[in-house]
Amino acid sequence: TLRLDRQQLVLRVIGPASNVQAVSKHVATLSGPRRPVSAAVWAELMRTRASQGPEALVERLQDACGCRIHIERSD
């Protein structure tokens, strides 16, 4: 059984260990699209990533697109 707990942002997997392991392997392979950004955009994302209120750029972008935005610091 799979249940998405939207409040806790958790995917609950219930069943035999082999099924849970299969789901875990599948989820590990999932990744969203990556988009390169300019140095100026990157600097603004870094500056505002923990902001609250009107300056919370990442939060506003997530609300507008209906998806989660992950800022990858490596590379």
N, CA, C and O atoms as a Tripos MOL2 file, in Angstrom:
@<TRIPOS>MOLECULE
protein
  300   299    75     0     0
PROTEIN
NO_CHARGES

@<TRIPOS>ATOM
      1 N           0.8470   -1.1780    0.0000 N.3       1 THR1
      2 CA          0.0000    0.0000    0.0000 C.3       1 THR1
      3 C           0.8890    1.2370    0.0000 C.2       1 THR1
      4 O           1.8600    1.3100    0.7530 O.2       1 THR1
      5 N           0.5610    2.1920   -0.8300 N.am      2 LEU2
      6 CA          1.2700    3.4680   -0.8750 C.3       2 LEU2
      7 C           0.3190    4.5690   -0.4350 C.2       2 LEU2
      8 O          -0.8170    4.6400   -0.9030 O.2       2 LEU2
      9 N           0.7830    5.4210    0.4580 N.am      3 ARG3
     10 CA         -0.0090    6.5740    0.8790 C.3       3 ARG3
     11 C           0.8960    7.7780    0.9670 C.2       3 ARG3
     12 O           1.9540    7.7270    1.5940 O.2       3 ARG3
     13 N           0.4810    8.8630    0.3380 N.am      4 LEU4
     14 CA          1.2270   10.1070    0.3970 C.3       4 LEU4
     15 C           0.6440   10.9660    1.4990 C.2       4 LEU4
     16 O          -0.5220   11.3540    1.4320 O.2       4 LEU4
     17 N           1.4370   11.2660    2.5090 N.am      5 ASP5
     18 CA          1.0320   12.1430    3.6040 C.3       5 ASP5
     19 C           1.4950   13.5470    3.2370 C.2       5 ASP5
     20 O           2.6590   13.8970    3.4310 O.2       5 ASP5
     21 N           0.5830   14.3410    2.7100 N.am      6 ARG6
     22 CA          0.9370   15.6760    2.2300 C.3       6 ARG6
     23 C           1.3010   16.6340    3.3590 C.2       6 ARG6
     24 O           2.0800   17.5630    3.1460 O.2       6 ARG6
     25 N           0.7590   16.4290    4.5390 N.am      7 GLN7
     26 CA          1.0810   17.3060    5.6660 C.3       7 GLN7
     27 C           2.5180   17.1000    6.1210 C.2       7 GLN7
     28 O           3.2310   18.0640    6.4010 O.2       7 GLN7
     29 N           2.9440   15.8390    6.1950 N.am      8 GLN8
     30 CA          4.3050   15.5450    6.6430 C.3       8 GLN8
     31 C           5.2780   15.3660    5.4820 C.2       8 GLN8
     32 O           6.4690   15.1410    5.6960 O.2       8 GLN8
     33 N           4.7720   15.4670    4.2480 N.am      9 LEU9
     34 CA          5.5880   15.2890    3.0430 C.3       9 LEU9
     35 C           6.3290   13.9490    3.0760 C.2       9 LEU9
     36 O           7.5410   13.8800    2.8730 O.2       9 LEU9
     37 N           5.5580   12.8870    3.3380 N.am     10 VAL10
     38 CA          6.1220   11.5500    3.4730 C.3      10 VAL10
     39 C           5.3180   10.5810    2.6180 C.2      10 VAL10
     40 O           4.0890   10.6450    2.5730 O.2      10 VAL10
     41 N           6.0170    9.6950    1.9500 N.am     11 LEU11
     42 CA          5.3780    8.5920    1.2320 C.3      11 LEU11
     43 C           5.4610    7.3690    2.1390 C.2      11 LEU11
     44 O           6.5490    6.8980    2.4680 O.2      11 LEU11
     45 N           4.2980    6.8640    2.5380 N.am     12 ARG12
     46 CA          4.2420    5.6910    3.4240 C.3      12 ARG12
     47 C           4.0600    4.4400    2.5640 C.2      12 ARG12
     48 O           3.1450    4.3620    1.7440 O.2      12 ARG12
     49 N           4.9430    3.4690    2.7650 N.am     13 VAL13
     50 CA          4.9100    2.2210    2.0140 C.3      13 VAL13
     51 C           4.6890    1.0920    3.0140 C.2      13 VAL13
     52 O           5.4600    0.9190    3.9580 O.2      13 VAL13
     53 N           3.6220    0.3270    2.7900 N.am     14 ILE14
     54 CA          3.2880   -0.7750    3.6850 C.3      14 ILE14
     55 C           3.1630   -2.0450    2.8490 C.2      14 ILE14
     56 O           2.4700   -2.0660    1.8320 O.2      14 ILE14
     57 N           3.8420   -3.0980    3.2880 N.am     15 GLY15
     58 CA          3.7720   -4.3740    2.5880 C.3      15 GLY15
     59 C           4.9860   -5.2190    2.8860 C.2      15 GLY15
     60 O           5.7770   -4.8930    3.7710 O.2      15 GLY15
     61 N           5.1350   -6.3000    2.1530 N.am     16 PRO16
     62 CA          6.2920   -7.1800    2.3510 C.3      16 PRO16
     63 C           7.5990   -6.4190    2.1070 C.2      16 PRO16
     64 O           7.6460   -5.4720    1.3220 O.2      16 PRO16
     65 N           8.6400   -6.8490    2.7890 N.am     17 ALA17
     66 CA          9.9430   -6.1790    2.6800 C.3      17 ALA17
     67 C          10.4140   -6.0630    1.2350 C.2      17 ALA17
     68 O          11.0050   -5.0530    0.8530 O.2      17 ALA17
     69 N          10.1570   -7.0830    0.4360 N.am     18 SER18
     70 CA         10.6020   -7.0440   -0.9680 C.3      18 SER18
     71 C           9.8840   -5.9320   -1.7380 C.2      18 SER18
     72 O          10.4910   -5.2680   -2.5790 O.2      18 SER18
     73 N           8.6130   -5.7300   -1.4580 N.am     19 ASN19
     74 CA          7.8600   -4.6560   -2.1230 C.3      19 ASN19
     75 C           8.3390   -3.2810   -1.6640 C.2      19 ASN19
     76 O           8.4700   -2.3600   -2.4700 O.2      19 ASN19
     77 N           8.5980   -3.1520   -0.3710 N.am     20 VAL20
     78 CA          9.0930   -1.8830    0.1650 C.3      20 VAL20
     79 C          10.4510   -1.5640   -0.4570 C.2      20 VAL20
     80 O          10.7180   -0.4170   -0.8150 O.2      20 VAL20
     81 N          11.2960   -2.5650   -0.5820 N.am     21 GLN21
     82 CA         12.6140   -2.3680   -1.1940 C.3      21 GLN21
     83 C          12.4760   -1.9680   -2.6610 C.2      21 GLN21
     84 O          13.2230   -1.1130   -3.1370 O.2      21 GLN21
     85 N          11.5350   -2.5720   -3.3830 N.am     22 ALA22
     86 CA         11.3180   -2.2340   -4.7940 C.3      22 ALA22
     87 C          10.8680   -0.7860   -4.9360 C.2      22 ALA22
     88 O          11.3340   -0.0710   -5.8240 O.2      22 ALA22
     89 N           9.9650   -0.3550   -4.0630 N.am     23 VAL23
     90 CA          9.5040    1.0380   -4.1000 C.3      23 VAL23
     91 C          10.6600    1.9740   -3.7760 C.2      23 VAL23
     92 O          10.8310    3.0060   -4.4250 O.2      23 VAL23
     93 N          11.4490    1.6170   -2.7770 N.am     24 SER24
     94 CA         12.5960    2.4450   -2.3970 C.3      24 SER24
     95 C          13.5740    2.6120   -3.5590 C.2      24 SER24
     96 O          14.0570    3.7170   -3.8060 O.2      24 SER24
     97 N          13.8660    1.5350   -4.2680 N.am     25 LYS25
     98 CA         14.7730    1.6090   -5.4270 C.3      25 LYS25
     99 C          14.1770    2.4820   -6.5270 C.2      25 LYS25
    100 O          14.8860    3.2650   -7.1600 O.2      25 LYS25
    101 N          12.8760    2.3460   -6.7500 N.am     26 HIS26
    102 CA         12.2230    3.1440   -7.7900 C.3      26 HIS26
    103 C          12.2520    4.6360   -7.4350 C.2      26 HIS26
    104 O          12.5700    5.4710   -8.2820 O.2      26 HIS26
    105 N          11.9270    4.9600   -6.2080 N.am     27 VAL27
    106 CA         11.9130    6.3700   -5.7780 C.3      27 VAL27
    107 C          13.3200    6.9640   -5.8910 C.2      27 VAL27
    108 O          13.4730    8.1320   -6.2470 O.2      27 VAL27
    109 N          14.3400    6.1660   -5.5900 N.am     28 ALA28
    110 CA         15.7200    6.6480   -5.6730 C.3      28 ALA28
    111 C          16.1110    7.0470   -7.0950 C.2      28 ALA28
    112 O          17.0070    7.8690   -7.2870 O.2      28 ALA28
    113 N          15.4420    6.4670   -8.0890 N.am     29 THR29
    114 CA         15.7810    6.7890   -9.4790 C.3      29 THR29
    115 C          15.0380    8.0190  -10.0060 C.2      29 THR29
    116 O          15.3480    8.5200  -11.0870 O.2      29 THR29
    117 N          14.0690    8.4970   -9.2470 N.am     30 LEU30
    118 CA         13.2780    9.6340   -9.7170 C.3      30 LEU30
    119 C          14.0380   10.9360   -9.5260 C.2      30 LEU30
    120 O          14.6640   11.1570   -8.4890 O.2      30 LEU30
    121 N          13.9810   11.7640  -10.4990 N.am     31 SER31
    122 CA         14.5610   13.1020  -10.3770 C.3      31 SER31
    123 C          13.8620   14.0040  -11.3770 C.2      31 SER31
    124 O          13.4440   13.5710  -12.4500 O.2      31 SER31
    125 N          13.7480   15.2270  -11.0110 N.am     32 GLY32
    126 CA         13.0960   16.1880  -11.8850 C.3      32 GLY32
    127 C          14.0770   16.7940  -12.8650 C.2      32 GLY32
    128 O          15.2710   16.4990  -12.8280 O.2      32 GLY32
    129 N          13.5760   17.6310  -13.7290 N.am     33 PRO33
    130 CA         14.4670   18.2730  -14.7000 C.3      33 PRO33
    131 C          15.4040   19.2570  -14.0220 C.2      33 PRO33
    132 O          15.0620   19.8610  -13.0060 O.2      33 PRO33
    133 N          16.5730   19.4080  -14.5870 N.am     34 ARG34
    134 CA         17.5540   20.3760  -14.0880 C.3      34 ARG34
    135 C          17.6550   21.5130  -15.0820 C.2      34 ARG34
    136 O          17.6160   21.3060  -16.2950 O.2      34 ARG34
    137 N          17.7820   22.6940  -14.5600 N.am     35 ARG35
    138 CA         17.8960   23.8700  -15.4090 C.3      35 ARG35
    139 C          19.0740   24.7220  -14.9590 C.2      35 ARG35
    140 O          19.1350   25.1230  -13.7960 O.2      35 ARG35
    141 N          19.9990   25.0030  -15.8510 N.am     36 PRO36
    142 CA         21.0860   25.9130  -15.4870 C.3      36 PRO36
    143 C          20.5370   27.3370  -15.3640 C.2      36 PRO36
    144 O          19.6060   27.7150  -16.0760 O.2      36 PRO36
    145 N          21.1090   28.1030  -14.4760 N.am     37 VAL37
    146 CA         20.6850   29.4950  -14.2960 C.3      37 VAL37
    147 C          21.9120   30.3970  -14.3190 C.2      37 VAL37
    148 O          23.0350   29.9520  -14.0850 O.2      37 VAL37
    149 N          21.6770   31.6520  -14.6020 N.am     38 SER38
    150 CA         22.7850   32.6140  -14.6520 C.3      38 SER38
    151 C          23.3270   32.8640  -13.2420 C.2      38 SER38
    152 O          22.6790   32.5350  -12.2490 O.2      38 SER38
    153 N          24.4970   33.4360  -13.1740 N.am     39 ALA39
    154 CA         25.1160   33.7460  -11.8830 C.3      39 ALA39
    155 C          24.2430   34.7020  -11.0690 C.2      39 ALA39
    156 O          24.1650   34.5820   -9.8470 O.2      39 ALA39
    157 N          23.5910   35.6420  -11.7390 N.am     40 ALA40
    158 CA         22.7350   36.6050  -11.0380 C.3      40 ALA40
    159 C          21.5110   35.9210  -10.4240 C.2      40 ALA40
    160 O          21.1380   36.2130   -9.2880 O.2      40 ALA40
    161 N          20.8890   35.0120  -11.1790 N.am     41 VAL41
    162 CA         19.7330   34.2700  -10.6580 C.3      41 VAL41
    163 C          20.1740   33.3870   -9.5040 C.2      41 VAL41
    164 O          19.4960   33.3150   -8.4800 O.2      41 VAL41
    165 N          21.3130   32.7120   -9.6650 N.am     42 TRP42
    166 CA         21.8330   31.8520   -8.6020 C.3      42 TRP42
    167 C          22.0680   32.6590   -7.3250 C.2      42 TRP42
    168 O          21.6900   32.2220   -6.2380 O.2      42 TRP42
    169 N          22.6810   33.8160   -7.4480 N.am     43 ALA43
    170 CA         22.9530   34.6610   -6.2800 C.3      43 ALA43
    171 C          21.6580   35.0680   -5.5920 C.2      43 ALA43
    172 O          21.5850   35.0770   -4.3630 O.2      43 ALA43
    173 N          20.6420   35.4050   -6.3700 N.am     44 GLU44
    174 CA         19.3490   35.7970   -5.7870 C.3      44 GLU44
    175 C          18.6680   34.6080   -5.1070 C.2      44 GLU44
    176 O          18.0800   34.7720   -4.0370 O.2      44 GLU44
    177 N          18.7330   33.4320   -5.6960 N.am     45 LEU45
    178 CA         18.1710   32.2360   -5.0630 C.3      45 LEU45
    179 C          18.8810   31.9400   -3.7430 C.2      45 LEU45
    180 O          18.2340   31.6120   -2.7480 O.2      45 LEU45
    181 N          20.1980   32.0530   -3.7320 N.am     46 MET46
    182 CA         20.9610   31.8170   -2.4920 C.3      46 MET46
    183 C          20.6270   32.8750   -1.4360 C.2      46 MET46
    184 O          20.4920   32.5560   -0.2550 O.2      46 MET46
    185 N          20.4960   34.1230   -1.8630 N.am     47 ARG47
    186 CA         20.2220   35.2160   -0.9330 C.3      47 ARG47
    187 C          18.8480   35.0720   -0.2890 C.2      47 ARG47
    188 O          18.6750   35.3920    0.8880 O.2      47 ARG47
    189 N          17.8740   34.5940   -1.0540 N.am     48 THR48
    190 CA         16.4890   34.5900   -0.5730 C.3      48 THR48
    191 C          15.9730   33.2110   -0.1780 C.2      48 THR48
    192 O          14.7970   33.0740    0.1610 O.2      48 THR48
    193 N          16.8300   32.1770   -0.2140 N.am     49 ARG49
    194 CA         16.3320   30.8120   -0.0070 C.3      49 ARG49
    195 C          15.6960   30.5940    1.3560 C.2      49 ARG49
    196 O          14.8050   29.7530    1.4730 O.2      49 ARG49
    197 N          16.1130   31.3130    2.3870 N.am     50 ALA50
    198 CA         15.5340   31.1290    3.7220 C.3      50 ALA50
    199 C          14.6480   32.3100    4.1210 C.2      50 ALA50
    200 O          14.2460   32.4220    5.2790 O.2      50 ALA50
    201 N          14.3490   33.1770    3.1780 N.am     51 SER51
    202 CA         13.5480   34.3720    3.4770 C.3      51 SER51
    203 C          12.1000   34.0210    3.7650 C.2      51 SER51
    204 O          11.5980   32.9760    3.3510 O.2      51 SER51
    205 N          11.4520   34.9030    4.4740 N.am     52 GLN52
    206 CA         10.0220   34.8010    4.7720 C.3      52 GLN52
    207 C           9.3250   35.9990    4.1350 C.2      52 GLN52
    208 O           9.9470   37.0360    3.9050 O.2      52 GLN52
    209 N           8.0540   35.8550    3.8560 N.am     53 GLY53
    210 CA          7.2700   36.9810    3.3470 C.3      53 GLY53
    211 C           7.5410   37.2980    1.9030 C.2      53 GLY53
    212 O           7.8540   36.4030    1.1180 O.2      53 GLY53
    213 N           7.4230   38.5850    1.5270 N.am     54 PRO54
    214 CA          7.5160   38.9770    0.1130 C.3      54 PRO54
    215 C           8.8660   38.6770   -0.5410 C.2      54 PRO54
    216 O           8.9340   38.5600   -1.7650 O.2      54 PRO54
    217 N           9.9390   38.5500    0.2400 N.am     55 GLU55
    218 CA         11.2590   38.2640   -0.3340 C.3      55 GLU55
    219 C          11.5010   36.7750   -0.5450 C.2      55 GLU55
    220 O          12.5510   36.3990   -1.0670 O.2      55 GLU55
    221 N          10.5770   35.9340   -0.1610 N.am     56 ALA56
    222 CA         10.7520   34.4830   -0.2530 C.3      56 ALA56
    223 C          10.5790   34.0260   -1.7020 C.2      56 ALA56
    224 O           9.5430   33.4680   -2.0640 O.2      56 ALA56
    225 N          11.5800   34.2620   -2.5140 N.am     57 LEU57
    226 CA         11.5300   33.9790   -3.9500 C.3      57 LEU57
    227 C          11.2780   32.5030   -4.2380 C.2      57 LEU57
    228 O          10.4280   32.1720   -5.0650 O.2      57 LEU57
    229 N          12.0010   31.6210   -3.5720 N.am     58 VAL58
    230 CA         11.8360   30.1880   -3.8340 C.3      58 VAL58
    231 C          10.4170   29.7470   -3.4780 C.2      58 VAL58
    232 O           9.7980   28.9890   -4.2240 O.2      58 VAL58
    233 N           9.9060   30.2120   -2.3570 N.am     59 GLU59
    234 CA          8.5380   29.8680   -1.9650 C.3      59 GLU59
    235 C           7.5250   30.3760   -2.9920 C.2      59 GLU59
    236 O           6.5810   29.6630   -3.3310 O.2      59 GLU59
    237 N           7.7100   31.5820   -3.4810 N.am     60 ARG60
    238 CA          6.7940   32.1260   -4.4970 C.3      60 ARG60
    239 C           6.8740   31.3270   -5.7910 C.2      60 ARG60
    240 O           5.8460   31.0600   -6.4130 O.2      60 ARG60
    241 N           8.0690   30.9460   -6.2030 N.am     61 LEU61
    242 CA          8.2300   30.1410   -7.4140 C.3      61 LEU61
    243 C           7.5500   28.7800   -7.2560 C.2      61 LEU61
    244 O           6.8830   28.3050   -8.1750 O.2      61 LEU61
    245 N           7.7180   28.1580   -6.0940 N.am     62 GLN62
    246 CA          7.0810   26.8620   -5.8400 C.3      62 GLN62
    247 C           5.5660   26.9870   -5.8700 C.2      62 GLN62
    248 O           4.8860   26.1290   -6.4320 O.2      62 GLN62
    249 N           5.0330   28.0390   -5.2770 N.am     63 ASP63
    250 CA          3.5860   28.2560   -5.2980 C.3      63 ASP63
    251 C           3.0860   28.4670   -6.7220 C.2      63 ASP63
    252 O           2.0310   27.9550   -7.0970 O.2      63 ASP63
    253 N           3.8410   29.2200   -7.5100 N.am     64 ALA64
    254 CA          3.4190   29.5430   -8.8710 C.3      64 ALA64
    255 C           3.4350   28.3140   -9.7850 C.2      64 ALA64
    256 O           2.5510   28.1580  -10.6280 O.2      64 ALA64
    257 N           4.4340   27.4450   -9.6220 N.am     65 CYS65
    258 CA          4.5490   26.2960  -10.5270 C.3      65 CYS65
    259 C           3.9140   25.0360   -9.9560 C.2      65 CYS65
    260 O           3.7370   24.0550  -10.6790 O.2      65 CYS65
    261 N           3.5700   25.0450   -8.6820 N.am     66 GLY66
    262 CA          2.9440   23.8720   -8.0790 C.3      66 GLY66
    263 C           3.8870   22.7040   -7.8950 C.2      66 GLY66
    264 O           3.4530   21.5530   -7.8430 O.2      66 GLY66
    265 N           5.1770   22.9910   -7.7970 N.am     67 CYS67
    266 CA          6.1470   21.9180   -7.5910 C.3      67 CYS67
    267 C           7.2200   22.3790   -6.6140 C.2      67 CYS67
    268 O           7.3150   23.5610   -6.2830 O.2      67 CYS67
    269 N           8.0190   21.4320   -6.1630 N.am     68 ARG68
    270 CA          9.0940   21.7490   -5.2370 C.3      68 ARG68
    271 C          10.3390   22.1040   -6.0380 C.2      68 ARG68
    272 O          10.6420   21.4720   -7.0490 O.2      68 ARG68
    273 N          11.0440   23.1080   -5.5800 N.am     69 ILE69
    274 CA         12.2860   23.5060   -6.2290 C.3      69 ILE69
    275 C          13.4390   23.1680   -5.2790 C.2      69 ILE69
    276 O          13.4710   23.6070   -4.1290 O.2      69 ILE69
    277 N          14.3710   22.3850   -5.7880 N.am     70 HIS70
    278 CA         15.5530   21.9990   -5.0080 C.3      70 HIS70
    279 C          16.7440   22.7420   -5.5860 C.2      70 HIS70
    280 O          17.0030   22.6740   -6.7880 O.2      70 HIS70
    281 N          17.4590   23.4410   -4.7420 N.am     71 ILE71
    282 CA         18.6360   24.1780   -5.1980 C.3      71 ILE71
    283 C          19.8590   23.3070   -4.9390 C.2      71 ILE71
    284 O          20.2310   23.0710   -3.7900 O.2      71 ILE71
    285 N          20.4740   22.8360   -6.0050 N.am     72 GLU72
    286 CA         21.6340   21.9580   -5.9210 C.3      72 GLU72
    287 C          22.8850   22.8160   -5.8350 C.2      72 GLU72
    288 O          23.1650   23.5890   -6.7510 O.2      72 GLU72
    289 N          23.6290   22.6980   -4.7710 N.am     73 ARG73
    290 CA         24.8140   23.5350   -4.5650 C.3      73 ARG73
    291 C          26.0710   22.9900   -5.2030 C.2      73 ARG73
    292 O          27.0340   23.7380   -5.3750 O.2      73 ARG73
    293 N          26.1050   21.7200   -5.5620 N.am     74 SER74
    294 CA         27.3150   21.1470   -6.1460 C.3      74 SER74
    295 C          27.4030   21.4920   -7.6350 C.2      74 SER74
    296 O          26.4430   21.9780   -8.2320 O.2      74 SER74
    297 N          28.5580   21.2340   -8.2130 N.am     75 ASP75
    298 CA         28.8630   21.4660   -9.6480 C.3      75 ASP75
    299 C          29.3380   22.8170   -9.9040 C.2      75 ASP75
    300 O          29.6320   23.1610  -11.0480 O.2      75 ASP75
@<TRIPOS>BOND
     1     1     2 1
     2     2     3 1
     3     3     4 2
     4     3     5 am
     5     5     6 1
     6     6     7 1
     7     7     8 2
     8     7     9 am
     9     9    10 1
    10    10    11 1
    11    11    12 2
    12    11    13 am
    13    13    14 1
    14    14    15 1
    15    15    16 2
    16    15    17 am
    17    17    18 1
    18    18    19 1
    19    19    20 2
    20    19    21 am
    21    21    22 1
    22    22    23 1
    23    23    24 2
    24    23    25 am
    25    25    26 1
    26    26    27 1
    27    27    28 2
    28    27    29 am
    29    29    30 1
    30    30    31 1
    31    31    32 2
    32    31    33 am
    33    33    34 1
    34    34    35 1
    35    35    36 2
    36    35    37 am
    37    37    38 1
    38    38    39 1
    39    39    40 2
    40    39    41 am
    41    41    42 1
    42    42    43 1
    43    43    44 2
    44    43    45 am
    45    45    46 1
    46    46    47 1
    47    47    48 2
    48    47    49 am
    49    49    50 1
    50    50    51 1
    51    51    52 2
    52    51    53 am
    53    53    54 1
    54    54    55 1
    55    55    56 2
    56    55    57 am
    57    57    58 1
    58    58    59 1
    59    59    60 2
    60    59    61 am
    61    61    62 1
    62    62    63 1
    63    63    64 2
    64    63    65 am
    65    65    66 1
    66    66    67 1
    67    67    68 2
    68    67    69 am
    69    69    70 1
    70    70    71 1
    71    71    72 2
    72    71    73 am
    73    73    74 1
    74    74    75 1
    75    75    76 2
    76    75    77 am
    77    77    78 1
    78    78    79 1
    79    79    80 2
    80    79    81 am
    81    81    82 1
    82    82    83 1
    83    83    84 2
    84    83    85 am
    85    85    86 1
    86    86    87 1
    87    87    88 2
    88    87    89 am
    89    89    90 1
    90    90    91 1
    91    91    92 2
    92    91    93 am
    93    93    94 1
    94    94    95 1
    95    95    96 2
    96    95    97 am
    97    97    98 1
    98    98    99 1
    99    99   100 2
   100    99   101 am
   101   101   102 1
   102   102   103 1
   103   103   104 2
   104   103   105 am
   105   105   106 1
   106   106   107 1
   107   107   108 2
   108   107   109 am
   109   109   110 1
   110   110   111 1
   111   111   112 2
   112   111   113 am
   113   113   114 1
   114   114   115 1
   115   115   116 2
   116   115   117 am
   117   117   118 1
   118   118   119 1
   119   119   120 2
   120   119   121 am
   121   121   122 1
   122   122   123 1
   123   123   124 2
   124   123   125 am
   125   125   126 1
   126   126   127 1
   127   127   128 2
   128   127   129 am
   129   129   130 1
   130   130   131 1
   131   131   132 2
   132   131   133 am
   133   133   134 1
   134   134   135 1
   135   135   136 2
   136   135   137 am
   137   137   138 1
   138   138   139 1
   139   139   140 2
   140   139   141 am
   141   141   142 1
   142   142   143 1
   143   143   144 2
   144   143   145 am
   145   145   146 1
   146   146   147 1
   147   147   148 2
   148   147   149 am
   149   149   150 1
   150   150   151 1
   151   151   152 2
   152   151   153 am
   153   153   154 1
   154   154   155 1
   155   155   156 2
   156   155   157 am
   157   157   158 1
   158   158   159 1
   159   159   160 2
   160   159   161 am
   161   161   162 1
   162   162   163 1
   163   163   164 2
   164   163   165 am
   165   165   166 1
   166   166   167 1
   167   167   168 2
   168   167   169 am
   169   169   170 1
   170   170   171 1
   171   171   172 2
   172   171   173 am
   173   173   174 1
   174   174   175 1
   175   175   176 2
   176   175   177 am
   177   177   178 1
   178   178   179 1
   179   179   180 2
   180   179   181 am
   181   181   182 1
   182   182   183 1
   183   183   184 2
   184   183   185 am
   185   185   186 1
   186   186   187 1
   187   187   188 2
   188   187   189 am
   189   189   190 1
   190   190   191 1
   191   191   192 2
   192   191   193 am
   193   193   194 1
   194   194   195 1
   195   195   196 2
   196   195   197 am
   197   197   198 1
   198   198   199 1
   199   199   200 2
   200   199   201 am
   201   201   202 1
   202   202   203 1
   203   203   204 2
   204   203   205 am
   205   205   206 1
   206   206   207 1
   207   207   208 2
   208   207   209 am
   209   209   210 1
   210   210   211 1
   211   211   212 2
   212   211   213 am
   213   213   214 1
   214   214   215 1
   215   215   216 2
   216   215   217 am
   217   217   218 1
   218   218   219 1
   219   219   220 2
   220   219   221 am
   221   221   222 1
   222   222   223 1
   223   223   224 2
   224   223   225 am
   225   225   226 1
   226   226   227 1
   227   227   228 2
   228   227   229 am
   229   229   230 1
   230   230   231 1
   231   231   232 2
   232   231   233 am
   233   233   234 1
   234   234   235 1
   235   235   236 2
   236   235   237 am
   237   237   238 1
   238   238   239 1
   239   239   240 2
   240   239   241 am
   241   241   242 1
   242   242   243 1
   243   243   244 2
   244   243   245 am
   245   245   246 1
   246   246   247 1
   247   247   248 2
   248   247   249 am
   249   249   250 1
   250   250   251 1
   251   251   252 2
   252   251   253 am
   253   253   254 1
   254   254   255 1
   255   255   256 2
   256   255   257 am
   257   257   258 1
   258   258   259 1
   259   259   260 2
   260   259   261 am
   261   261   262 1
   262   262   263 1
   263   263   264 2
   264   263   265 am
   265   265   266 1
   266   266   267 1
   267   267   268 2
   268   267   269 am
   269   269   270 1
   270   270   271 1
   271   271   272 2
   272   271   273 am
   273   273   274 1
   274   274   275 1
   275   275   276 2
   276   275   277 am
   277   277   278 1
   278   278   279 1
   279   279   280 2
   280   279   281 am
   281   281   282 1
   282   282   283 1
   283   283   284 2
   284   283   285 am
   285   285   286 1
   286   286   287 1
   287   287   288 2
   288   287   289 am
   289   289   290 1
   290   290   291 1
   291   291   292 2
   292   291   293 am
   293   293   294 1
   294   294   295 1
   295   295   296 2
   296   295   297 am
   297   297   298 1
   298   298   299 1
   299   299   300 2
@<TRIPOS>SUBSTRUCTURE
     1 THR1         2 RESIDUE 1 A THR
     2 LEU2         6 RESIDUE 1 A LEU
     3 ARG3        10 RESIDUE 1 A ARG
     4 LEU4        14 RESIDUE 1 A LEU
     5 ASP5        18 RESIDUE 1 A ASP
     6 ARG6        22 RESIDUE 1 A ARG
     7 GLN7        26 RESIDUE 1 A GLN
     8 GLN8        30 RESIDUE 1 A GLN
     9 LEU9        34 RESIDUE 1 A LEU
    10 VAL10       38 RESIDUE 1 A VAL
    11 LEU11       42 RESIDUE 1 A LEU
    12 ARG12       46 RESIDUE 1 A ARG
    13 VAL13       50 RESIDUE 1 A VAL
    14 ILE14       54 RESIDUE 1 A ILE
    15 GLY15       58 RESIDUE 1 A GLY
    16 PRO16       62 RESIDUE 1 A PRO
    17 ALA17       66 RESIDUE 1 A ALA
    18 SER18       70 RESIDUE 1 A SER
    19 ASN19       74 RESIDUE 1 A ASN
    20 VAL20       78 RESIDUE 1 A VAL
    21 GLN21       82 RESIDUE 1 A GLN
    22 ALA22       86 RESIDUE 1 A ALA
    23 VAL23       90 RESIDUE 1 A VAL
    24 SER24       94 RESIDUE 1 A SER
    25 LYS25       98 RESIDUE 1 A LYS
    26 HIS26      102 RESIDUE 1 A HIS
    27 VAL27      106 RESIDUE 1 A VAL
    28 ALA28      110 RESIDUE 1 A ALA
    29 THR29      114 RESIDUE 1 A THR
    30 LEU30      118 RESIDUE 1 A LEU
    31 SER31      122 RESIDUE 1 A SER
    32 GLY32      126 RESIDUE 1 A GLY
    33 PRO33      130 RESIDUE 1 A PRO
    34 ARG34      134 RESIDUE 1 A ARG
    35 ARG35      138 RESIDUE 1 A ARG
    36 PRO36      142 RESIDUE 1 A PRO
    37 VAL37      146 RESIDUE 1 A VAL
    38 SER38      150 RESIDUE 1 A SER
    39 ALA39      154 RESIDUE 1 A ALA
    40 ALA40      158 RESIDUE 1 A ALA
    41 VAL41      162 RESIDUE 1 A VAL
    42 TRP42      166 RESIDUE 1 A TRP
    43 ALA43      170 RESIDUE 1 A ALA
    44 GLU44      174 RESIDUE 1 A GLU
    45 LEU45      178 RESIDUE 1 A LEU
    46 MET46      182 RESIDUE 1 A MET
    47 ARG47      186 RESIDUE 1 A ARG
    48 THR48      190 RESIDUE 1 A THR
    49 ARG49      194 RESIDUE 1 A ARG
    50 ALA50      198 RESIDUE 1 A ALA
    51 SER51      202 RESIDUE 1 A SER
    52 GLN52      206 RESIDUE 1 A GLN
    53 GLY53      210 RESIDUE 1 A GLY
    54 PRO54      214 RESIDUE 1 A PRO
    55 GLU55      218 RESIDUE 1 A GLU
    56 ALA56      222 RESIDUE 1 A ALA
    57 LEU57      226 RESIDUE 1 A LEU
    58 VAL58      230 RESIDUE 1 A VAL
    59 GLU59      234 RESIDUE 1 A GLU
    60 ARG60      238 RESIDUE 1 A ARG
    61 LEU61      242 RESIDUE 1 A LEU
    62 GLN62      246 RESIDUE 1 A GLN
    63 ASP63      250 RESIDUE 1 A ASP
    64 ALA64      254 RESIDUE 1 A ALA
    65 CYS65      258 RESIDUE 1 A CYS
    66 GLY66      262 RESIDUE 1 A GLY
    67 CYS67      266 RESIDUE 1 A CYS
    68 ARG68      270 RESIDUE 1 A ARG
    69 ILE69      274 RESIDUE 1 A ILE
    70 HIS70      278 RESIDUE 1 A HIS
    71 ILE71      282 RESIDUE 1 A ILE
    72 GLU72      286 RESIDUE 1 A GLU
    73 ARG73      290 RESIDUE 1 A ARG
    74 SER74      294 RESIDUE 1 A SER
    75 ASP75      298 RESIDUE 1 A ASP
